[in-house]
Amino acid sequence: MQGLFEYKLEGNGDAIALAVNLDSINAKALARLDRYINWADVLKLTENDPEAAHAAERLHTVLQHMGR
């Protein structure tokens, strides 16, 4: 099915699970999105928030892997 993009967020307290279900078109679009984000700026903006910086680094890694 073209245009499929679903997510499910479940959790309790600190234990959270995120499941994403999407088609190849949306996966490729998300991978391309990585090229438009200035990650150096994101990390600079989050330098006083280590948790946000770590989350940004993980998101960047995920998007890079999707592009392979």
N, C-alpha and C positions, 0 to 999 in steps of 0.2 A: 504494500500500500504506500503510495507516494505521499509525502507530507507527514509521515508518522513521527511524532515527537511526544513521548509521554514520560513522566517522571513520578516517582513515588518516594516520599520522604517519611520514614518511620523512626521513632526514637523515644527514648525515655531518659531524661537526665543527660549524661555525657555520652551515652551510647546512641548514635544516630546512624541510620543506614539510608543511603540514597541509591535508588535504582533508576537508570535511564534507559528507555527503549526508543530507538529512533531508526529511521531508514538510512540508506547509504547517502542519499542526497543531503540530508541534514547533517550527517556525520562529516561529510566532506566540507560543508559550509562552516561547521564549527572548527574544523581543522584550519580552514583559511582565515577564520577570525583571529587566530593566534598571530597572524602576520600584521594585523592592524593595531594590536595592543602594544603599547610601549611599556614593556615589563620593567625597564630601569626606572621609569617614572612611578609605576605602581609600587615597586619596592621602596623607593625614596619616600613616597607618601605614607607607607606603612612602617617606616623605620621605628616609630615609637609604639608600634602594636605588633609584637612578635607573632601572635597567633594569626593575625591577618596576613602578615608577610609570609608565614609558612603556608597558609591556605592559597595565597597567590602563586607561590612556587609550585605547589602540587597541581593547581589548575593549569599552569603553564606546561607542566610535564604531561598531564593527561591530553591536552590539546596537541602537543607535539607527537605523542604516540598515535593519536587518531589520524594524523596526517601521513603516517607510514603505511 
